[in-house]
Amino acid sequence: MENKVSSACETCSQFNAKGLKKLGVNTDNFDFVVALAGNPNTGKSTVFNALTGLRQHTGNWPGKTVVRAEGAFEYNSQKFKLLDLPGTYSLLSTSQDEEIARNFILFGKPDVTVIVVDTSRLERNLNLVLQILEITDKAILCLNFMDEAKRGNIKIDVRTLARDLGIPVVPTSARYSEGIPDLIHTINEVATGKIICRPHQIKNVPKNIEVAVKKLSSEIKKQFPSIPNSRWIAFRLLEGDTHIIDALKTGELV
Amino acid sequence: MNKNAIDNIIALSSELRWKIGDDFHDGLAEGIYADASEIANASISTDNEKKRFRLDSKIDKIVTSKTWGFPIMFLILGMILWLTILGANYPSSMLASLLLDNIHPALKSFATTIGAPWWLDGFLIDGVYLAVAWVIAVMLPPMAIFFPMFTLLEDFGYLPRVAFNLDYMFKKSGAHGKQALTMSMGFGCNAAGVVATRIIDSPRERLIAIITNNFSLCNGRWPTQILIATIFIGAVVPASFSAFASLFAVIGIAVLGIFFMFFTSWALTKTVLKGEVSTFNLELPPYRPPRFWKTIYTSIIDRTLIVLWRAILFAAPAGAVIWLISNIYIGNESVATWTINSLDGFGFLLGMNGVILLAYIVAIPANEIVIPTILMLTVMATGIVGGVGTGVMFELDSVNATGDILRAGGWTLLTAVNLMLFSLLHNPCSTTIYTIYKETKSAKWTTVASVLPLIMGFVITFLVAQIWRLVF
């Protein structure tokens, strides 16, 4: 039943297992904020529990996490505060649970966003991944449920995927704690700037829209040079998103 | 911040939006999907992905089919209840004999030894301790069986299928299909069910889900239903069928609750909460074999003990209150007796009695303590010997003894049926009321959610009592 494969990372000098401390709910004085995002039912809460040692309720149904849960872990004497966001299929809709996730990624400006996906349903999950990559350039893709994917004979070329997305990709089976050491290590590298992401930008946009987006986003950049995700804001303005208009006015985005 | 610059940007964006026209959203969405598909094709290779989906869809074809969907649902619910009723009996009576028959007298004699005044010893040991002990003995075993089984089902992925099966009925009643999920959570705890309504996007449909969550028979009410059904319904049929009869009675009440949930949703949609039913996508997740022992462990540690702790927190002061109202006298009558007598007339109209109504007032904090309160008050009001003393909450060792006391208190089959109905249809517990207020931030809707089921309870039990008395 339980096949615990010890990860090579645990023995590698790069990964310092002794440097890891699960801190549970003690989230004081953190150095970095890490957000867990992803489609519903991809095992975010299980990853959250594996990282923090907490026992956030998990269950096999979409929409189980409705409030964001917080926890923390310490790695190499840096404290990471972890947020388990409600699952969402996209960042383009308006339900309350999706809004919590979207607002946090956009306004909370996490140091690292770990995007958890169900490996067997990667293509559909990429829809959200690509949207998040328009917002933040510090992201990690966590290929969860690798055990199920293997059973289904689904093979993922992790290096190609990482190159195409421009962010690190870490395969895990969080239910069996596989790949978690590697994930912690990668979170640390991205947070401390040792890994620089060059995230994919949505390419197959119709010509007329692309022209409009370019025009608008360069205007935004000119006025607010400090905004990192002008392209996403342009997308939202063209959609007529009143939240974003308000946020621009109040200066929340800068 | 340059206000002009922002206005320029907004003006530019609306100008561009006009130029693009209506296609923006679809164009962008298609662009994202095209990118996703390119990236996926470059890195995914698969041999027989379809095989696994085939097994999943085979299971789905059966459990969500028109013919088998509902029977399977009731079968699973029935099995879980059956195992809970059967399995909880032994540990319950063991705990009861330990906590009530052994530790309680030991505490009493200890109190006598150290010479504690009668009121302190009564207040603490007969009031607070007994209430807590009773709640542990009665609640812990069924919860420790019910919650893990429910969690296993949840981890397996069955709940979204329930939502799928019920979707059509929710749509008919003008409510959101995801209400099936929050309803299921309510069968564990209504407060949890109310919080879970956040998955519903539309405020109108969310409000309906919050108001009607109370119709899901919660964990605190299952033991009442099971006990009363065993004593009174089981006794009507030959002994060999009595277990089945009581099981069906309990399931019947649960199903009636679902019916009232649909009915109230429909009534609200037609009156104060008019509106369109919103559409949504429900993903049927893959079936996943649960990690058995881990699930058992976490559901006992996290769910069972947390709910139990809450019950204890509320039971302790309630025990104290019961002891106090039974021992504080106005003239010749204790406060409890006085209240029971003044509620008796109204109770009779509802086919119940003053004892039951007073018990429900005392038990507002936690439904779990209704039965012990009723027993204690019955003994006191009728003067039967069998209890431990004035204002002492107790649980009788055998179900028969409990039945004898209740019958001596003037209980009939009608009283039992109406108590079961009233246990389904009354105000939510104080935790749930507080949660509703926190979620809706509206005193008005909190009041509606609290009073509406109570009124329905009065009306239904009144009608049942009148018809019953006409017929029999």
Interface residues (C-beta under 8 A of the other chain):
Chain A: E2 P40 N41 R55 H57 T58 G59 N60 W61 P62 G63 V66 V67 Y89 L92 S93 T94 S95 Q96 D97 S120 L122 E123 R124 L126 N127 V129 L130 Q131 E148 R151 G152 N153 I154 K155 I156 D157 V158 T160 L161 D164 L165 R175 H200 I202 K203 N204 V205 P206 N208 I209 A212 K215 L216 E219 I220 Q223 F224 A234 F235 L237 L238 E239 G240 I245 L248 K249 G251 V254
Chain B: M1 N2 K3 A5 I6 N8 I9 I10 L12 S13 S14 L16 R17 K19 I20 D23 F24 H25 G27 L28 A29 E30 G31 I32 Y33 A34 D35 A36 S37 E38 I39 A40 A42 S43 I44 S45 T46 D47 N48 E49 K51 R52 T151 E154 D155 F156 G157 L159 P160 K178 L181 V195 A196 R198 I199 I200 D201 N281 L282 E283 P285 P286 Y287 R288 P290 R291 T298 I301 D302 R303
